[in-house]
């Protein structure tokens, strides 16, 4: 299988921390944006799936998220951390107070569904403020790529990753094996350079 010309952008741990530090949770909309970004990062959701979440889609006991009729009209299960689960529980109290009667988990203050384009602009703005490299390539989908890259690094199970991402075709998921191969090659080059410098020095 040939390697794609341009591999997807993903965020380092440091870049993630800086990005998530930008929204000010004292205010409703930035607080919502922060939780949306974290859900996309932890559960590997597409932006359209994240803004379509409803409270009943999150199983608080098991930290499980049900994605209803995602791309290809197939429901799937994915997971979030207990820490994020607890933050979402606190958010629901705020949501019920400030956007009373809404059906959406992460609504606008008027109770309507967040426009995916709004979230794309917000993520770009937070990334710019955070000083993240290649900011023009940072988007909500970058958080999904970051999830997938981290999951494959840790588990190396491409079939499991395919299921979590909701890819109908395994070839779409295989991009993350290319990313892992590129990292291995880069690490090998760095080791060779360090060894050569030590010997020559």
Secondary structure, DSSP 4 states (H G I P E B T S, - for coil): -PPPSSPPP---HHHHHHHHTTS-TTSHHHHHHHHHHHHHHHH---HHHHHT--GGGEETTTTEEEETT-TTS--EEEE--HHHHHHHHHHHHHHHHHSTT---TT--TTSPPPPHHHHHHHHHHHHHHTT-TTGGG-SHHHHHHHHHHHHHHHH--HHHHHHHHT-SSHHHHTHHHHHHHHHHHHHHHHHHHHHHHHHH-
